[in-house]
Amino acid sequence: MGKYASWSDLEKNVPTAYTEGATPDAYKRGMNGIAPPGMKVKEGRVAHYGDGVEGKGDVMVSGYKRAMFD
């Protein structure tokens, strides 16, 4: 979160960046990167992850605000 100059900049840009970057393919690459030897992430989990990202950028920003500030 350190790359934003102000709260308004973070609030405006994070939801878009999160939605664009949090793709099922990115999730699959990340999970397969940490998977135990000989295992891979279940395709059903990958598909479900994609469904769960829609509209979550604003939720993430509000959660960050609650967690970090009074």
C-alpha positions in Angstrom: 0.0 0.0 0.0 3.0 2.3 0.3 3.0 3.4 -3.4 0.0 5.7 -2.9 0.6 9.4 -2.1 -2.7 9.9 -0.2 -5.7 8.2 1.1 -7.9 9.4 -1.8 -5.3 8.1 -4.3 -5.4 4.7 -2.5 -9.2 4.6 -2.3 -9.6 5.5 -6.0 -6.9 3.1 -7.4 -6.8 0.0 -5.2 -10.2 -1.4 -6.2 -9.3 -1.2 -9.9 -5.8 -2.6 -9.4 -7.1 -5.4 -7.2 -9.8 -6.4 -9.7 -7.3 -6.4 -12.6 -4.6 -8.2 -10.7 -6.6 -10.8 -8.8 -7.4 -13.1 -11.7 -8.0 -16.8 -11.5 -4.8 -17.3 -13.5 -2.8 -15.3 -11.0 -4.3 -17.3 -8.2 -3.5 -20.6 -9.9 0.1 -19.5 -10.5 0.5 -18.4 -6.9 -1.0 -21.5 -5.4 0.9 -23.9 -7.7 4.1 -22.0 -6.7 3.6 -22.9 -3.1 2.0 -26.4 -3.6 3.7 -29.4 -2.0 5.8 -31.5 -4.4 3.7 -33.4 -6.9 0.5 -31.5 -6.1 -1.4 -28.7 -7.8 -4.3 -26.5 -6.9 -7.8 -27.9 -7.6 -9.5 -26.4 -10.7 -12.7 -25.9 -8.7 -10.8 -23.6 -6.3 -9.5 -21.6 -9.2 -12.9 -21.1 -10.7 -14.4 -20.2 -7.3 -11.7 -17.7 -6.6 -12.6 -15.8 -9.8 -16.2 -15.6 -8.7 -15.2 -14.2 -5.3 -13.1 -11.3 -6.6 -15.9 -9.3 -8.2 -16.7 -6.2 -6.3 -14.2 -7.0 -3.5 -11.8 -4.1 -4.1 -14.0 -1.6 -2.2 -14.4 -4.2 0.6 -10.6 -4.6 0.8 -10.1 -0.8 1.1 -12.7 -0.4 3.8 -11.2 -3.4 5.8 -7.7 -1.8 5.5 -9.1 1.5 6.8 -10.8 -0.2 9.8 -7.6 -2.2 10.6 -5.1 0.6 10.3 -6.8 3.8 11.4 -9.0 5.0 14.3 
